[in-house]
Amino acid sequence: MKQDAAADALFESNLTLPGLRRGKVRDVYPLPASGRSDEPPRLLIVASDRISAFDVVMPTPVAGKGRLLTELSVWWLRYIQARGICRTHLISTDVSDIPAAAFGPGSTPREALDGRIMIGRRSRVIPIECVVRGYLEGSGLKEYRETGSVCGVKLPAGLKQCDRLPEPIFTPATKEEGGKHDENISFDRACELVGGPLMEQLRAVSLAIYLEAAEHARARGIIIADTKFEFGIPINPDGSDEGDQPILIDEALTPDSSR
């Protein structure tokens, strides 16, 4: 466990589990099967205190950031599922559900992970960032100033920075790996990449989540200007897809994925 001067900051986790994938903020470990026939393949997602900006990880973490991100994301995932908008990957947030095999000599202790973890359903990631914009800002503002559109969606003339849009728009992006920046694309291009029926479904679900969440937040004095969602197809123990219905994965509606 690498820590900075702030005693509580967790820069990275180290568990004795194979298959670690370290992202900009989260460490992801495949969990071994417990032998239960009704248990789906699972991932352990640990939110560190790393800070990234423009796809660069900063050397100094912020103590407690990972716990706050986890608390926010878990709240929204449960909110979305409770309202029947869509299924999510979330199975548990209980550190006691992490197998003892994860805690070998020199590993991050179990108590250091309390409040930082999600155990989620393993899924085949759909390689499209599902972005919903309710206000004009960021790369959408830049594209609007150049073309009057965002990702092929024509917008009214005369809009200014941070203006609320007449209605939220769905503006997909590629999901890039290796530190590359995601690229805004048209809906038609997204359909070419992963299929039209699937994209129609993802657009409808993404807009439904945003509308519900934005209204809930607005009533409490918070504007969700835009946000991105990731979806996947759950997999079975044999590696096959569990049908064709996508579920919401990763995080939801935190400051790391929303403006």
C-alpha positions as CSV (number, residue, x, y, z in Angstrom):
1,M,0.0,0.0,0.0
2,K,1.6,3.2,-1.1
3,Q,0.7,6.3,0.9
4,D,1.5,10.0,0.8
5,A,2.0,12.3,3.8
6,A,-1.7,12.2,4.5
7,A,-1.9,9.2,6.7
8,D,-5.3,8.0,5.3
9,A,-4.6,8.4,1.6
10,L,-4.6,5.1,-0.4
11,F,-2.7,5.7,-3.6
12,E,-3.1,2.1,-4.8
13,S,-4.3,-1.2,-3.5
14,N,-2.3,-4.4,-3.6
15,L,-4.1,-7.7,-3.1
16,T,-3.0,-11.2,-3.8
17,L,-5.5,-11.7,-6.6
18,P,-4.4,-12.4,-10.2
19,G,-5.6,-10.3,-13.1
20,L,-5.3,-6.8,-11.6
21,R,-6.2,-3.9,-14.0
22,R,-5.3,-0.5,-12.7
23,G,-7.2,2.4,-14.1
24,K,-6.7,6.1,-13.5
25,V,-8.6,6.0,-10.2
26,R,-9.8,2.4,-9.6
27,D,-8.1,-0.9,-9.2
28,V,-10.1,-3.8,-10.6
29,Y,-9.6,-7.5,-9.6
30,P,-11.4,-10.5,-10.9
31,L,-12.7,-12.5,-7.9
32,P,-12.3,-16.3,-7.8
33,A,-15.4,-18.4,-8.1
34,S,-16.7,-19.5,-4.7
35,G,-18.2,-22.7,-6.1
36,R,-21.8,-21.7,-5.7
37,S,-23.8,-22.6,-8.8
38,D,-26.0,-19.5,-8.6
39,E,-23.1,-17.0,-8.3
40,P,-22.2,-15.0,-11.4
41,P,-18.6,-14.0,-12.3
42,R,-17.7,-11.0,-10.2
43,L,-15.2,-8.1,-10.1
44,L,-13.8,-6.3,-7.1
45,I,-13.5,-2.6,-7.8
46,V,-11.4,-0.5,-5.4
47,A,-11.6,3.3,-5.5
48,S,-8.2,4.7,-4.6
49,D,-7.5,8.3,-3.7
50,R,-5.6,9.0,-6.9
51,I,-6.4,12.2,-8.8
52,S,-6.4,12.4,-12.6
53,A,-6.8,15.3,-14.9
54,F,-6.9,15.1,-18.7
55,D,-6.0,11.4,-18.4
56,V,-2.9,12.1,-16.4
57,V,-2.6,10.6,-12.9
58,M,-1.2,13.1,-10.4
59,P,1.5,12.0,-7.9
60,T,-0.3,13.3,-4.8
61,P,-3.6,11.6,-3.8
62,V,-6.4,13.3,-1.8
63,A,-7.3,11.3,1.3
64,G,-10.8,10.1,1.4
65,K,-11.6,10.8,-2.3
66,G,-12.1,7.1,-3.1
67,R,-14.6,6.6,-0.2
68,L,-16.6,9.6,-1.3
69,L,-16.7,8.5,-4.9
70,T,-17.8,5.0,-3.8
71,E,-20.5,6.4,-1.6
72,L,-21.9,8.7,-4.3
73,S,-21.8,6.0,-7.0
74,V,-23.4,3.3,-4.9
75,W,-26.2,5.7,-3.9
76,W,-27.0,6.5,-7.5
77,L,-26.7,2.9,-8.7
78,R,-29.2,1.8,-6.0
79,Y,-31.4,4.8,-6.9
80,I,-31.4,3.8,-10.6
81,Q,-32.1,0.2,-10.0
82,A,-34.8,0.9,-7.4
83,R,-36.7,3.0,-9.9
84,G,-36.6,0.2,-12.4
85,I,-34.7,2.2,-15.1
86,C,-32.2,-0.5,-15.6
87,R,-30.2,-3.2,-13.9
88,T,-26.7,-2.3,-12.6
89,H,-23.6,-4.4,-11.9
90,L,-23.6,-3.7,-8.2
91,I,-23.7,-6.8,-6.0
92,S,-22.2,-5.8,-2.7
93,T,-20.1,-3.1,-0.9
94,D,-19.3,-5.3,2.1
95,V,-15.5,-5.9,2.6
96,S,-16.3,-9.1,4.4
97,D,-17.4,-10.5,1.0
98,I,-13.8,-10.2,-0.2
99,P,-12.2,-13.7,0.0
100,A,-9.5,-14.3,2.5
101,A,-7.1,-15.3,-0.3
102,A,-6.9,-11.6,-1.3
103,F,-5.0,-10.7,1.9
104,G,-1.6,-12.3,1.7
105,P,1.6,-11.1,3.3
106,G,2.2,-7.4,2.5
107,S,-1.2,-6.8,0.9
108,T,-3.5,-3.9,1.7
109,P,-5.4,-4.8,4.9
110,R,-9.1,-5.4,4.7
111,E,-10.0,-2.5,7.0
112,A,-8.2,-0.1,4.6
113,L,-10.7,-1.0,1.9
114,D,-13.8,-0.4,4.0
115,G,-16.1,2.2,2.2
116,R,-13.9,2.0,-1.0
117,I,-15.2,-1.2,-2.7
118,M,-17.9,-2.4,-5.0
119,I,-18.3,-6.0,-5.9
120,G,-19.9,-6.0,-9.3
121,R,-21.2,-8.4,-11.9
122,R,-18.5,-9.1,-14.5
123,S,-19.7,-8.0,-18.0
124,R,-18.5,-7.7,-21.6
125,V,-18.0,-3.9,-21.9
126,I,-19.8,-2.2,-24.7
127,P,-17.0,0.1,-26.2
128,I,-19.1,3.3,-26.3
129,E,-19.2,6.1,-23.7
130,C,-22.9,7.0,-23.4
131,V,-22.8,10.8,-22.8
132,V,-25.9,12.8,-22.0
133,R,-25.8,16.6,-22.1
134,G,-28.4,18.9,-20.5
135,Y,-26.3,22.1,-20.7
136,L,-23.7,23.4,-23.3
137,E,-20.2,23.1,-22.0
138,G,-16.9,21.4,-22.6
139,S,-16.2,19.6,-25.9
140,G,-19.9,20.1,-26.8
141,L,-19.5,23.8,-26.6
142,K,-16.4,23.8,-28.7
143,E,-18.1,21.7,-31.4
144,Y,-21.3,23.8,-31.3
145,R,-19.3,27.0,-31.9
146,E,-17.7,25.4,-34.9
147,T,-20.7,23.6,-36.5
148,G,-23.9,24.5,-34.6
149,S,-24.2,20.8,-33.7
150,V,-22.9,18.4,-31.1
151,C,-22.1,14.9,-32.3
152,G,-24.5,15.4,-35.3
153,V,-27.3,16.8,-33.1
154,K,-28.4,20.2,-34.5
155,L,-29.0,22.8,-31.8
156,P,-30.7,26.2,-31.9
157,A,-28.6,29.1,-32.9
158,G,-27.4,31.7,-30.4
159,L,-26.7,29.4,-27.4
160,K,-24.0,30.6,-25.0
161,Q,-21.7,28.7,-22.6
162,C,-23.5,26.8,-19.9
163,D,-27.0,27.5,-21.5
164,R,-29.5,24.8,-20.7
165,L,-30.5,22.9,-23.8
166,P,-34.1,22.7,-24.9
167,E,-34.0,19.0,-24.0
168,P,-31.1,16.7,-23.1
169,I,-29.2,15.2,-26.0
170,F,-27.4,11.9,-26.3
171,T,-23.9,12.3,-27.7
172,P,-21.8,9.1,-27.8
173,A,-18.1,8.8,-27.7
174,T,-15.5,6.1,-28.4
175,K,-14.2,4.4,-25.3
176,E,-10.4,4.6,-25.7
177,E,-7.7,2.7,-23.8
178,G,-4.1,3.4,-22.9
179,G,-4.5,7.1,-21.9
180,K,-6.0,8.1,-25.3
181,H,-8.7,10.7,-25.2
182,D,-12.3,9.5,-26.0
183,E,-13.5,10.8,-29.3
184,N,-17.0,12.3,-29.8
185,I,-18.9,10.5,-32.6
186,S,-22.3,10.6,-34.2
187,F,-25.1,8.3,-33.2
188,D,-24.9,6.7,-36.7
189,R,-21.2,6.0,-36.2
190,A,-21.9,4.4,-32.8
191,C,-24.5,2.2,-34.5
192,E,-21.9,1.1,-37.0
193,L,-19.5,0.1,-34.2
194,V,-21.9,-1.9,-31.9
195,G,-25.2,-2.2,-33.8
196,G,-28.3,-0.1,-34.2
197,P,-30.7,-1.9,-31.9
198,L,-28.3,-1.9,-29.1
199,M,-27.5,1.8,-29.5
200,E,-31.2,2.6,-29.6
201,Q,-31.6,0.9,-26.3
202,L,-28.5,2.6,-24.7
203,R,-29.7,6.0,-25.9
204,A,-33.2,5.5,-24.3
205,V,-31.8,4.1,-21.0
206,S,-29.1,6.9,-20.8
207,L,-31.6,9.6,-21.3
208,A,-34.0,8.1,-18.8
209,I,-31.3,7.9,-16.1
210,Y,-30.2,11.5,-16.8
211,L,-33.7,12.9,-16.7
212,E,-34.6,11.2,-13.4
213,A,-31.2,12.0,-11.8
214,A,-31.1,15.6,-13.0
215,E,-34.6,16.3,-11.7
216,H,-33.7,14.7,-8.3
217,A,-30.5,16.8,-8.1
218,R,-32.1,20.0,-9.3
219,A,-34.7,19.9,-6.6
220,R,-31.8,19.9,-4.1
221,G,-29.9,22.8,-5.7
222,I,-27.5,20.8,-7.8
223,I,-27.2,21.0,-11.6
224,I,-26.0,17.9,-13.5
225,A,-24.8,19.6,-16.6
226,D,-23.7,16.4,-18.4
227,T,-22.6,12.9,-17.5
228,K,-21.4,9.7,-19.0
229,F,-22.5,6.1,-18.5
230,E,-20.9,2.8,-19.3
231,F,-22.8,-0.4,-20.1
232,G,-22.0,-4.1,-20.5
233,I,-23.5,-7.4,-21.2
234,P,-23.3,-9.7,-18.1
235,I,-21.4,-12.9,-18.7
236,N,-22.1,-16.4,-17.4
237,P,-19.5,-18.6,-15.6
238,D,-18.6,-20.2,-18.9
239,G,-17.8,-16.8,-20.5
240,S,-20.9,-16.6,-22.7
241,D,-23.2,-13.6,-22.7
242,E,-26.2,-13.7,-20.4
243,G,-28.8,-12.7,-23.1
244,D,-28.6,-9.3,-24.8
245,Q,-29.8,-6.9,-22.1
246,P,-27.1,-4.4,-21.1
247,I,-26.6,-3.4,-17.5
248,L,-25.1,-0.2,-16.1
249,I,-21.5,-0.8,-15.0
250,D,-18.5,1.1,-13.5
251,E,-19.7,4.3,-11.7
252,A,-22.7,6.6,-12.0
253,L,-23.2,10.4,-11.6
254,T,-20.1,11.2,-9.6
255,P,-17.8,14.3,-10.1
256,D,-15.4,12.0,-12.0
257,S,-18.0,11.2,-14.6
258,S,-20.2,14.3,-14.6
259,R,-20.1,18.0,-14.7
